[in-house]
Amino acid sequence: MKAERPAVDVSITSETSCLAARVREQVPALRQGEEGGRRWTYLDSAATTLTPQPVIDALSDFYATETGSAGRGGHWRARRSTERYEAARARVAAFLGTETDSSVVFTRGATHALNLIAGGLRGALKPGDEVVVSAMEHHANLLPWRALAAESGATLRVLPINGRGELDGEAAESMIGARTAVVALTHVSNVLGTVNPVAELVTLARRHGALSVIDGSQSVAHRAIDVQALGCDFFVCSAHKMYGPTGVGVLCGRPEALERLKPVELGGGMMTSVSEEEVVFAELPNRLEAGTPPVAQAVGMAAAIDWMEGFGMAALQRHEEALCAYALQRFNEVEGLEVVGCPRERSAVIAFGLRGVDAYDLGELLDAQNVAVRVGSHCAHPLVRELGLCATARASFGAYTDRDDVDALIAALVEAGRFSG
């Protein structure tokens, strides 16, 4: 699948230059990554975004002045920690457009959230039911459903992709039907950058009475999200892909959908009463949050949301779309370079290969020139195999990426091709 040469909107590109310059001033890792005066080009934001100073400050300030255990203790630090934790929940809820603050469950990340959903539905599925995923799912949104289907006797069905790297709409219409119990889809492919029409597919799922699960890991930092407009039952994401700290994410659900989940993890803080005979679980969201809450991480996630919205989600989306268009145009200048996938709507991810050069070797050749990309199967083995590949290189953009980064990648690719012959 070859990428088409896009037209670049010069006015938008001018806007992105100003935005990226403002962003880069606030990301210390970019300065620390420069060695010997050479520019460090970071193009692995789909794996983990770099952390801006305001988020670092929020984490540091919490640990220095407010550390306490939320929901536990009668002293002022415990009370303040509880206030900060619940304020972070409210901030995430507003950012995602949930019905209520209690629709937000803090998790260790998107993978943890997806496992909580699949595990929480144990006993709800039976032989003859079907779970529908897509061919482009990250392992985190594939393996839990595969395990649940095997355990319950349900059938796992996989929506195919077309030649452009998009979901096959006609196949979706035929595969999602009366037997479908769950439809679990990625909003944006972490390999191809494809933006999936999840709102339409959620509507299709609801028409047949199926639960819908959307993995928003690759969309939440790149476009405005309104879960009520999407209409999904569950939406998950991770803070470390949206300029926040590692170790925290969100399971966001409609209240009635969350009520259907059985607690998978048991421990402190998620019940109101325990005796030898019975356990009375707490109300949502507490009953799905066993153990000491990730207060500092939640505070950092809220700070990351404040930081992103300070620039405006629409501006961030225009910025990255312009960079993708510019990068795809410049890729055509590199002899032997092949872009994987050509979706009509693409987010800030481009997978590619250089003819005759192993993907892992290519990653090392680029790294030697201070250009950081991801190489491998990107935790999406079925998709990469379906594409007839063993591995790809992947460039992914963030708010701090600019045209100089793209130019550095192109120069490094040309040099890698020259070096490898």
Disulfide bonds with the S-S distance in Angstrom:
none
